[in-house]
């Protein structure tokens, strides 16, 4: 696991920015504190920060050059089936000089080119420089577990694992109004978009190739919809899930350093714990964040499961000052404002784990694969929900936060919009009422994915929402996981996101997903004999947090809410119609009702303050040159 950076010159310009490359790479020191390296030649320079996981020796030092000298790679991730691929290379006469997946990857690329990508089983983001063509190729894994960003500035392309490395190279910070819209309406910018008009993501399952003359092309090397459509039906879903999941967990234990588990006590992380125990993995450390508030706390279940399996359990409880410090640090690490609200706790958890392990397993992805969110339920009866709202039936239940959210959601009238906004906290009518924002984002990428989902699952809104979330909402969760764990120099691995599980889940009948109050029926059936009944029957909590309490009882956060009245974010054109004073007043009068309303503004304000202090002026929608 690492941080990667690079500068690529086009139109016969030569690389001369070694000092700038070093500055970019240093900005990612937290991603790789164990080693660093550089490659410079002709029109290209690569940087690398290493967190040593496989082959801890200098033989695995990066950037890494293929044996024939043609290809150079800077690589972030893990190829879990690298030993199998290494055996194939040796059978073909390759003499590998390390025990690293990096060398296997570059030699496979040397032999097969991008045709090797569908055979890789893992998480990865890497850049390859072809010294013969003088071209650059940027590659990202199927689900986007590992991040990769790039920009074009004049006759230069720059790329990095995190945007902050690009800004360290004096790339201007130019906000995109469309992305700001997505932040408020959809919680994050999807697809290739970022908050920044001049920075793009390499899409999951895609690679971008840039020629020496600056011609660029984007290729989708993995298409989940096509994979689901051509795959076979699963005859015994429970046996399939158990076998495939265990295989995925075992693969993610491939490591030359200790591996631990983020154990919340919920169904997903305890599924990983049960699989580790079933497969007789030893010396497992588990880590948990505890809360004083019972409605947010699963620590007792985490302790019970860890003790039952003979693992060594660690937990911490975050106080107000710790939370505030972690909040500010996580906002900086994220590079873009994000409101999943669990970032400070994940960062603290990774920090707790750091003294014991270098790798953490996570239960991330199960909800989006197997239907684990309550918000999917209304999509089974969209017309009934709408009729209940029109008749006024839902009005009687609005005192409950969950029912109030359902009432607000029921105001969405089209099925497409019900899917597009299913993962939102605030809906279009809310934003019009609270922020006076009536102009919805274009959401071009979201509608592209929705079109794929509708083709794959016509007239099935629940399945469309799952497919949609796997390409959008899950991507933002993976960004969160990556930044918060790598912020503490910890690698995070997600066993639920093995492509065999993802494709198979897409093929299951609805009843194996949505049966029961909490969904994930096939997963639950598989775990019945492995887990205590308290876990399989426990109501879903996840890594939620008492945010209203934090905002009202932590002095620093109360001050930040008050500071919204004079925040420079309201000088941005998109914010001009927001009545900030009214919202702050309403929050302090009724914090329970207005926490969801004030939080996106507060996080954006804190992000703006942190980024402005770190990198200087922030521009809105300036004219830019891009691809």
TORNU-38001 format. One line per field, with one value per residue (C-alpha): z, x, y. Coordinates in steps of 0.2 Angstrom, whole numbers, m for minus. Layout:
z <- c(Z,...)
x <- c(X,...)
y <- c(Y,...)
//
This chain:
z <- c(0,m5,m12,m30,m39,m57,m69,m88,m101,m119,m136,m135,m118,m107,m88,m78,m62,m50,m35,m39,m40,m23,m15,m22,m15,2,3,3,17,28,14,14,29,26,10,m5,m22,m39,m57,m70,m88,m105,m103,m87,m68,m55,m36,m23,m5,2,16,16,16,4,3,16,8,m4,m18,m19,m19,m31,m44,m52,m70,m80,m83,m102,m97,m107,m93,m77,m63,m48,m39,m25,m19,m17,m30,m20,m33,m37,m32,m45,m58,m52,m55,m73,m76,m70,m81,m95,m91,m80,m66,m53,m41,m27,m18,m21,m31,m39,m49,m54,m59,m70,m78,m82,m89,m100,m107,m109,m108,m101,m106,m89,m79,m79,m72,m57,m41,m29,m26,m36,m44,m54,m67,m81,m92,m108,m112,m130,m134,m121,m116,m99,m93,m77,m71,m57,m50,m53,m38,m35,m19,m22,m28,m42,m48,m63,m70,m86,m84,m100,m108,m92,m85,m66,m56,m38,m25,m17,m23,m10,m19,m35,m25,m17,m35,m36,m46,m43,m33,m44,m37,m49,m46,m53,m40,m26,m32,m31,m14,m7,m17,m18,m4,m16,m34,m44,m59,m65,m56,m41,m31,m42,m60,m65,m57,m63,m55,m65,m65,m56,m69,m81,m88,m96,m109,m114,m128,m130,m140,m127,m135,m122,m122,m108,m108,m98,m94,m82,m84,m69,m79,m93,m81,m72,m88,m94,m78,m73,m61,m43,m38,m20,m14,4,0,m14,m2,11,0,m10,5,14,m1,m2,16,15,0,10,23,11,20,27,42,55,49,61,59,62,72,75,81,66,54,41,51,62,46,43,61,59,43,50,65,54,43,59,57,73,82,76,84,83,85,90,94,109,112,128,119,118,101,94,103,97,108,119,104,97,113,114,96,98,115,108,94,104,96,105,107,108,109,113,117,109,120,113,111,103,91,86,82,72,63,57,52,43,33,27,23,13,1,m2,10,15,26,30,48,53,47,64,72,57,59,78,75,63,75,88,77,71,86,83,64,47,38,43,36,35,32,19,4,11,12,m6,m12,m2,1,19,20,26,13,0,7,0,m17,m17,m15,m23,m28,m11,m2,m14,m11,8,7,m4,8,23,31,34,43,59,61,57,75,72,63,52,47,44,32,23,22,14,3,m2,m10,m24,m38,m52,m51,m58,m45,m31,m36,m39,m22,m12,m3,1,18,11,m4,m18,m9,7,m2,m9,7,18,7,m7,m19,m33,m47,m46,m53,m70,m62,m79,m73,m61,m75,m85,m71,m69,m87,m85,m70,m79,m93,m81,m69,m79,m67,m51,m42,m27,m39,m49,m32,m28,m44,m43,m26,m31,m43,m33,m15,m12,m21,m8,6,m1,m3,16,21,11,17,36,37,26,36,50,38,39,24,23,14,10,8,2,m13,m22,m39,m38,m24,m33,m49,m40,m29,m44,m50,m35,m34,m24,m9,m6,m3,4,15,33,41,38,21,17,19,10,21,37,32,29,46,57,63,65,75,91,89,97,82,68,77,82,75,62,69,59,63,67,79,90,80,87,104,97,89,104,118,111,113,97,86,94,89,72,69,76,64,49,50,44,34,17,9,7,m5,m17,m31,m27,m9,m12,m8,8,23,35,50,49,48,63,73,69,73,90,93,87,85,83,68,60,62,45,38,46,44,25,27,43,35,19,30,39,23,16,31,32,13,12,26,19,0,m2,m13,m18,m35,m41,m59,m67,m85,m86,m100,m98,m108)
x <- c(0,7,6,10,14,19,23,21,27,19,23,41,44,57,54,64,53,62,60,42,40,48,37,21,28,32,14,9,21,7,3,20,32,43,52,52,59,59,61,65,69,64,47,42,45,37,37,33,29,30,20,29,16,23,42,48,66,73,70,52,58,47,46,50,57,52,66,67,68,53,40,41,28,23,9,m3,m12,m12,m13,m20,m17,1,9,m2,3,21,21,15,29,42,35,38,56,55,67,59,71,59,44,33,17,24,37,24,12,25,31,13,10,26,20,1,m2,m19,m26,m19,m31,m46,m35,m30,m39,m36,m36,m25,m21,m5,4,15,27,31,49,47,31,35,17,8,m6,m16,m26,m39,m46,m64,m73,m61,m54,m38,m39,m31,m32,m25,m25,m18,m9,m2,9,10,m1,1,m7,m7,m16,m23,m27,m17,m1,m7,m10,7,14,5,m10,m23,m38,m53,m70,m83,m101,m109,m99,m104,m122,m119,m111,m127,m140,m131,m117,m102,m97,m98,m90,m74,m79,m71,m75,m62,m65,m47,m45,m52,m53,m49,m65,m66,m63,m55,m38,m33,m19,m10,2,18,9,m5,m19,m29,m41,m52,m56,m68,m59,m72,m91,m101,m117,m110,m102,m119,m128,m116,m114,m123,m137,m132,m141,m137,m135,m130,m117,m111,m109,m101,m88,m84,m83,m72,m60,m61,m56,m42,m35,m35,m24,m9,3,21,15,1,m17,m31,m50,m61,m75,m90,m101,m113,m117,m103,m87,m93,m95,m77,m72,m82,m73,m56,m60,m68,m52,m41,m32,m23,m16,m30,m32,m49,m52,m68,m75,m87,m100,m108,m125,m133,m141,m124,m115,m111,m95,m102,m106,m89,m81,m92,m88,m69,m68,m78,m66,m51,m45,m37,m49,m45,m57,m57,m70,m68,m70,m75,m58,m52,m67,m64,m46,m49,m63,m52,m38,m50,m57,m39,m36,m52,m47,m65,m79,m88,m103,m104,m100,m90,m73,m66,m70,m62,m46,m46,m48,m34,m23,m27,m23,m7,3,m2,m5,m2,m17,m35,m50,m66,m85,m87,m98,m110,m124,m123,m121,m134,m147,m143,m150,m168,m169,m171,m187,m198,m192,m202,m218,m215,m233,m239,m227,m232,m251,m248,m240,m254,m267,m258,m256,m237,m240,m245,m228,m216,m211,m199,m183,m184,m203,m199,m186,m198,m211,m198,m192,m210,m211,m200,m212,m202,m194,m178,m176,m181,m166,m154,m158,m160,m144,m146,m149,m158,m169,m173,m188,m178,m164,m176,m185,m169,m156,m166,m157,m169,m157,m153,m136,m135,m129,m123,m113,m127,m140,m128,m126,m145,m148,m136,m146,m163,m157,m151,m165,m180,m195,m185,m181,m173,m160,m158,m153,m141,m132,m132,m125,m111,m105,m108,m112,m100,m86,m87,m87,m71,m63,m67,m60,m44,m41,m45,m34,m20,m20,m14,m3,m14,m20,m38,m45,m63,m67,m85,m78,m70,m77,m83,m95,m100,m105,m114,m124,m130,m137,m146,m165,m173,m178,m160,m156,m172,m181,m182,m181,m162,m160,m144,m154,m141,m127,m138,m142,m124,m119,m133,m122,m106,m112,m122,m140,m137,m127,m139,m154,m146,m153,m142,m131,m116,m102,m115,m111,m121,m118,m132,m123,m106,m113,m121,m109,m92,m87,m76,m90,m103,m91,m89,m108,m109,m95,m105,m113,m97,m90,m82,m91,m106,m96,m97,m110,m119,m122,m129,m147,m144,m150,m136,m142,m159,m151,m139,m154,m165,m151,m148,m167,m170,m154,m162,m172,m158,m142,m144,m147,m133,m120,m116,m113,m102,m91,m89,m85,m72,m65,m64,m55,m42,m38,m37,m25,m14,m14,m20,m33,m48,m56,m74,m77,m62,m58,m47,m39,m43,m45)
y <- c(0,16,34,37,53,58,72,68,80,80,88,84,93,85,82,95,96,84,96,98,79,77,90,81,64,71,77,58,53,47,34,27,31,16,20,32,33,42,38,52,50,59,66,57,58,45,47,33,32,14,6,m11,m25,m39,m42,m30,m30,m17,m29,m22,m4,7,14,m3,m6,m22,m34,m29,m10,m5,m2,8,7,16,6,7,m8,m27,m41,m55,m69,m63,m80,m89,m76,m77,m96,m93,m80,m93,m106,m94,m92,m76,m75,m64,m56,m51,m59,m44,m42,m26,m35,m48,m34,m25,m41,m47,m29,m31,m48,m44,m26,m20,m37,m43,m32,m44,m58,m47,m51,m36,m18,m6,10,12,21,13,23,15,21,15,24,38,36,35,24,26,11,9,m7,m13,m5,10,4,13,32,40,58,68,85,94,110,117,104,94,80,77,62,57,46,61,79,87,81,90,106,104,106,123,117,130,126,129,124,118,124,108,98,109,106,87,89,97,86,70,71,70,72,56,49,57,73,80,96,104,109,105,88,72,54,39,29,12,m2,10,15,32,32,48,48,58,71,73,62,54,40,32,13,4,m13,m20,m18,m25,m25,m35,m47,m50,m52,m66,m75,m91,m93,m98,m114,m114,m96,m100,m112,m100,m86,m96,m103,m87,m76,m87,m88,m69,m67,m80,m70,m54,m62,m63,m52,m51,m40,m43,m41,m35,m32,m17,m25,m15,m29,m28,m41,m37,m36,m50,m60,m57,m62,m78,m83,m80,m91,m104,m105,m106,m89,m86,m70,m59,m42,m33,m15,m5,12,13,26,31,32,15,19,21,8,m10,m12,m26,m37,m33,m39,m54,m60,m56,m66,m80,m83,m81,m64,m50,m35,m17,m2,16,29,46,62,79,86,70,70,88,86,70,79,93,80,69,84,88,70,68,83,86,89,73,70,52,58,43,49,55,38,28,39,36,18,17,26,14,m1,6,0,m18,m20,m13,m20,m19,m29,m20,m26,m12,m15,m28,m16,m11,m29,m37,m24,m19,m1,2,16,2,m3,11,7,m9,1,18,22,16,28,42,39,39,56,63,57,64,47,50,66,57,49,64,66,51,55,40,43,61,57,44,58,70,56,53,70,64,59,51,34,39,53,41,31,46,53,37,39,58,65,80,79,92,100,101,110,122,126,127,133,141,130,125,121,102,96,88,71,65,51,46,45,35,22,22,19,3,m2,0,m11,m24,m24,m16,m11,m16,0,m9,m18,m2,6,m7,m6,13,13,1,14,30,29,15,24,38,26,18,35,38,22,24,42,38,22,28,44,33,23,8,m2,m7,m22,m26,m45,m41,m32,m47,m46,m64,m59,m43,m52,m66,m54,m46,m63,m67,m67,m52,m63,m68,m49,m40,m53,m47,m30,m28,m37,m46,m62,m74,m67,m69,m87,m91,m85,m93,m107,m96,m81,m78,m74,m57,m52,m59,m52,m35,m19,m11,3,4,17,31,45,56,72,83,80,84,100,106,101,102,121,121,114,126,140,134,133,151,156,151,168,176,162,166,151,163,174,159,162,146,151,168,164,154,163,158,168,160,142,145,152,137,125,132,132,115,105,88,94,105,94,87,104,113,99,100,119,117,103,114,129,119,111,129,136,121,121,140,140,126,130,148,156,145,150,147,142,151,147,132,121,103,87)
//
